[in-house]
């Protein structure tokens, strides 16, 4: 069985081309997963995703790691992992 890590939605950015970038972070804010999709497809977004470690990239900036860790706490307190957000 493949090891997975629960990552929580910490950021959602929209661009002028109608795309949205979703950022999911590990609870410590050290790693992230980013996914870009059409804004119209963003309706099924859930509060958390189970991801394999090879899908994650490191967050190099300490301030960003701290912000992501704070956002993970906030999101996890308010939502269940499968809740639409």
N, C-alpha and C positions, 0 to 999 in steps of 0.2 A: 504494500500500500504506500502511495506517495504521501510524504509529509506535506501538510498545508498549514498556512498561517492565516488567521483571520485578520483582515485589513478593513478599516473603516473609512467611509467617505469623509474627506476633510476639506475638499475644495471642488468647486464647479465653476469653470470659466467659459464664457461665451465669446465667440469672435464675430467679426463682421461678415463672415462667409456662411453663417448659419450652423457652425460647428460648436460643439461643447466638449471641453476636455474635463474628464472626471479624474480626480486624484484620490486614491485610497492609500492610507498609511498604516504601518504597523503600530501597535500600541505605544511603543517607545519613540515613534517618529523617525526612526533611523532609516527606514526603507519605504519606498512608495511604488505604486503601480499606477500608470496613467493610461487612460483610454480615451480616444477621440472618436466622436460619433456625431451624426446629424442631430441637431437640436430636436427634431421631430421624433427621433428614436429614443430620447432620454426619459420617456415617461415610465419605463420599467426599471428605473435605477433603484437599487436597494441600499440600505444603510451600510451593509458589510458584504465582503466577498471572501471566499476561501481561495487562497492563491498559493501556488508552489513557489518556493524560494527563488527559482530561476526566472520567475516573472517579475521580480522586484529589482529596483535599482536603489543604490545608496543615496541618502540625502547628505550632502557635504557641509552645508551651512548649519551651524549650531542653532542660530535663531529660528531658522525654518523647522528644524527638528523639534525644538521646544514648542513652537506654534502648532505643528502637526500633532504632537502628543497631547496637547491641551484640547485640540479639536476632537481627537479620538475619544478622550474622556467625555466630552460634552455629547458627542453623537451616541456613544454607547450608553450613556445615562438616559437619553431621551427615546431611543429606538431599539427594537429588537433587530437582529441581523438581517432578517428577511423583509423588514418593513420597507415599503416604498418611501422614498425621500426626495 
